[in-house]
Amino acid sequence: MPGATTLIYCLSAGRFRDWLRSVFNPAGWLILLAVTVPWYAAALAIHGQDFINGFILKHNVERFSGSMEGHSGSLFYYVLMIPVLLLPWLSWLIASVRRLPEDWKEPLPRFLWVWFIFVTAFFSLSGTKLPHYALYGCTPLF
């Protein structure tokens, strides 16, 4: 999610070289590996192949590629679900959508919109649809 979101943002802002520089930054990779490898290594050591089959294949690959446990929906599931999830703040959501053309001209609001739109589109393409998936994309709206 972060890689795709930042790529789309940098492309939209004409900053592809900045994205390449950050993606190939050795210090960034060391930090990423320092944070993730211990957790994945511990999970693999404790659960073995079940970790790969369950967490990686079932709960990531299979949930995206097909509907699990009857949680399917149309391509527009999240277009309908996001206003419902944000019902108490619906007037602010509508005002924000109206401001999108102006927001697109500024770096931070543009990045936040790219984040929201990408995550919503990504989960819209997923086979498994669950309401809380929309919250991952709604974070930048808050």
C-alpha positions as CSV (number, residue, x, y, z in Angstrom):
1,M,0.0,0.0,0.0
2,P,2.7,2.6,0.9
3,G,4.7,1.8,-2.2
4,A,1.9,2.1,-4.6
5,T,0.4,5.1,-2.9
6,T,3.7,7.0,-2.9
7,L,4.4,5.9,-6.5
8,I,1.0,7.3,-7.7
9,Y,1.5,10.5,-5.8
10,C,5.0,11.1,-7.1
11,L,3.9,10.4,-10.7
12,S,1.0,12.8,-10.3
13,A,3.3,15.5,-8.8
14,G,6.1,14.9,-11.4
15,R,8.5,13.6,-8.7
16,F,9.2,10.1,-9.9
17,R,12.9,10.5,-9.3
18,D,12.2,11.3,-5.6
19,W,10.2,8.1,-5.4
20,L,13.0,6.1,-7.0
21,R,15.5,7.7,-4.6
22,S,13.4,6.8,-1.6
23,V,12.6,3.2,-2.8
24,F,16.3,2.5,-3.3
25,N,17.5,4.2,-0.1
26,P,19.7,1.6,1.8
27,A,18.9,3.2,5.2
28,G,15.2,2.8,4.5
29,W,15.6,-0.8,3.6
30,L,17.6,-1.5,6.8
31,I,14.8,0.1,8.9
32,L,12.1,-1.9,7.1
33,L,14.0,-5.1,7.6
34,A,14.8,-4.3,11.2
35,V,11.1,-3.8,11.9
36,T,9.6,-6.7,9.8
37,V,12.1,-9.5,9.8
38,P,12.0,-10.3,13.6
39,W,8.2,-10.5,13.5
40,Y,8.1,-12.7,10.3
41,A,11.0,-14.9,11.6
42,A,9.3,-15.4,15.0
43,A,5.9,-16.2,13.3
44,L,7.6,-18.6,10.9
45,A,9.6,-20.3,13.8
46,I,6.5,-20.7,15.9
47,H,4.0,-21.7,13.3
48,G,6.2,-23.1,10.4
49,Q,4.4,-23.8,7.1
50,D,1.0,-23.0,8.8
51,F,2.1,-19.4,9.0
52,I,2.8,-19.3,5.2
53,N,-0.4,-21.2,4.3
54,G,-2.6,-19.3,6.8
55,F,-1.4,-15.7,7.0
56,I,0.3,-15.2,3.7
57,L,-1.6,-17.4,1.3
58,K,-5.1,-17.6,2.9
59,H,-5.5,-14.3,4.6
60,N,-3.8,-12.2,1.9
61,V,-3.7,-13.9,-1.5
62,E,-6.9,-15.9,-1.3
63,R,-8.9,-13.0,0.3
64,F,-7.9,-10.8,-2.6
65,S,-8.3,-13.3,-5.4
66,G,-11.7,-14.7,-4.3
67,S,-14.6,-14.3,-1.9
68,M,-14.0,-15.9,1.4
69,E,-16.7,-16.9,3.9
70,G,-19.5,-15.4,1.8
71,H,-18.1,-11.9,2.0
72,S,-18.5,-10.9,-1.6
73,G,-19.8,-7.7,-3.2
74,S,-19.9,-5.7,-6.3
75,L,-17.1,-3.4,-7.6
76,F,-19.0,-0.5,-6.1
77,Y,-19.3,-2.0,-2.6
78,Y,-17.0,0.5,-1.0
79,V,-18.5,3.5,-2.9
80,L,-21.7,2.7,-1.0
81,M,-20.1,1.5,2.3
82,I,-17.8,4.5,2.9
83,P,-20.6,7.0,3.3
84,V,-22.4,4.5,5.7
85,L,-19.2,4.0,7.7
86,L,-18.7,7.8,7.9
87,L,-22.3,8.6,8.5
88,P,-21.7,10.8,11.5
89,W,-19.2,12.8,9.5
90,L,-21.1,12.6,6.1
91,S,-21.4,16.4,5.7
92,W,-17.6,16.7,6.2
93,L,-17.1,13.9,3.6
94,I,-19.3,15.7,1.1
95,A,-17.5,19.0,1.7
96,S,-14.1,17.3,1.3
97,V,-15.1,15.7,-2.0
98,R,-16.2,19.1,-3.2
99,R,-12.8,20.5,-2.3
100,L,-10.9,17.8,-4.2
101,P,-10.1,20.0,-7.2
102,E,-8.5,22.7,-4.9
103,D,-6.9,20.0,-2.7
104,W,-5.3,18.4,-5.7
105,K,-3.1,21.5,-6.2
106,E,-1.5,21.2,-2.8
107,P,1.1,18.5,-2.0
108,L,-0.2,17.1,1.3
109,P,-3.9,17.1,0.4
110,R,-3.1,15.5,-2.9
111,F,-1.1,12.8,-1.2
112,L,-4.0,12.1,1.2
113,W,-6.5,11.9,-1.7
114,V,-4.2,9.5,-3.6
115,W,-4.0,7.3,-0.5
116,F,-7.7,7.3,-0.1
117,I,-8.5,6.7,-3.8
118,F,-5.8,4.0,-4.2
119,V,-6.8,2.0,-1.1
120,T,-10.5,2.2,-2.0
121,A,-9.8,1.1,-5.6
122,F,-7.5,-1.7,-4.4
123,F,-10.1,-3.2,-2.0
124,S,-12.8,-2.7,-4.6
125,L,-10.9,-5.1,-6.8
126,S,-10.6,-7.6,-4.0
127,G,-12.8,-10.7,-4.0
128,T,-13.5,-10.5,-0.3
129,K,-15.4,-7.4,0.8
130,L,-15.6,-6.5,4.5
131,P,-16.7,-3.1,5.7
132,H,-13.7,-2.5,7.9
133,Y,-11.4,-2.7,4.8
134,A,-12.7,0.7,3.9
135,L,-11.3,2.2,7.1
136,Y,-7.8,1.6,5.9
137,G,-8.5,4.0,3.0
138,C,-10.5,6.4,5.2
139,T,-7.6,7.1,7.5
140,P,-6.3,10.0,5.3
141,L,-9.7,11.6,5.2
142,F,-9.6,12.0,9.0
